[in-house]
Amino acid sequence: MSKVQEVATAVENGKVKIVAGLVQEALDEGASADEILNVGMIGAMGIVGEKFKNNEIFVPEMLIAARAMKKGIEVLTPALKAAGAEPIGRLILGTVAGDLHDIGKNLVGMMIEGAGFEVLDLGVDVPAEKFIECMKENPDVKIVALSALLTTTMPAIKDTIDAIVAAGLRDTVKIMIGGAPVTQAFADEIGADGYSEDAASAAALAKKLLEDVKAGR
Ligand code: B1M
């Protein structure tokens, strides 16, 4: 079994204590951070999600797998950020109200930081008012990034955008959205400026949106 596969198995089985060591060994053996993340960890979480859906495992097991993945990400963070440049702008990020999922959001934040942004991460279960408060305190911020992992919390993305409109701040920022159940069609429907499927494309999208702002588009 390759080291990356060992990482995947350890994450899937929630082996919190050994994941960090295995990730380091995989890096030492020459595996790329991308491969360890995508094949090892995100792949494993996909299997965990399937098992949960099929009632083969339950929330505690899902939580332990998430903890294991977080341990692995801690080791990967420097390698993932290595592509970073000078800060090119600031961005507000958060998981919307009612949603506690943060692994994908944290990866998105990490990749966006790697693309040169300073990320103001508001965490999980963030009410619309908190996004607005942060926007008012940081008027130089030109992008707000909203994550949701549940079909039941997707409406909170729309509610957040509606609240930003109601606060008279919609024209001051570009809004990008993402998360497993989110689609381009949903983004179009609720008036977001952009959608991306994964953390790497989220970083590219943030850069594009910043260019749009600078070009007055
Ligand atoms: Co939850 N959960 N969960 N869960 N959980 C899912 C999402 C689920 C699909 C599992 C399943 O049934 N197959 C399902 C949602 C079903 C649905 O709505 N369609 C589900 C459910 C039902 C629930 C609960 C309701 C379970 C319960 O209590 N009965 C509950 C809800 C709690 C709440 O939020 N209020 C719940 C709880 C939890 C835990 C707390 C146990 C834990 C989260 C721990 C944590 O995040 N700290 C958890 C986990 C771990 C999962 C799964 C297994 C893994 C999620 C994950 O971290 N994936 C998940 C199944 C799955 O996704 N396969 C599941 C890895 C991560 C890297 O991917 O988050 O998709 P992801 O992020 C990606 C992209 O989506 C994208 O980029 C990321 C990196 O590439 N992306 C963006 C994300 N945000 C973006 C923002 C962007 C752009 C891209 O721009 C701004």
Residues whose N, C-alpha, C, O or C-beta is under 5 A from the ligand:
A	BS01	B1M	I42 M45 G46 V48 G49 E50 F52 K53 V59 M62 L63 A66 G98 D99 L100 H101 D102 I103 G104 K105 L107 V108 A145 L146 S147 A148 L149 L150 T151 T152 M176 I177 G178 G179 A180 S196 E197 D198 A199 A202
